Amino acid sequence: MTQEDKYALEEFLRAALTTSGVVAAFIIIMLVIINVSSGGKPAESSFEVVDKYKECDVVRYAPHQVAEYKYFLYCPPPR
C-alpha cells in the first residue's frame, strides 16, 4: 500500500465518521423535538365508544391515527 493510498483511506474514514456523527446528532435532535412537542405523553388510545346498540358498545377504531375508521360491537359476556 502506497503512501497516497494510506492518505486516501484516512481521508475517507475521517469523512465517513464525520458524516455518521452529523447524521446521529440530527436524529437525536429530531427525537428530542418530537418528544417535547408531544409533551412526553403516551399516544392517545385509538379506540372510542361512540354509541350503544342494545346492550353492546359501538366502538370506533382508528388504526395509526389516520382518517380511516373501523367500527365493531363490544358486548360484555353474559352473566
Buried (B, 14 or more C-beta within 10 A) or exposed (E): EEEEEEEEEEEEEEEEEEEEEEEEEEEEEEEEEEEEEEEEEEEEEBEEEEEEEEEEBBBBEBEEEEEEEEEEEEEEEEE
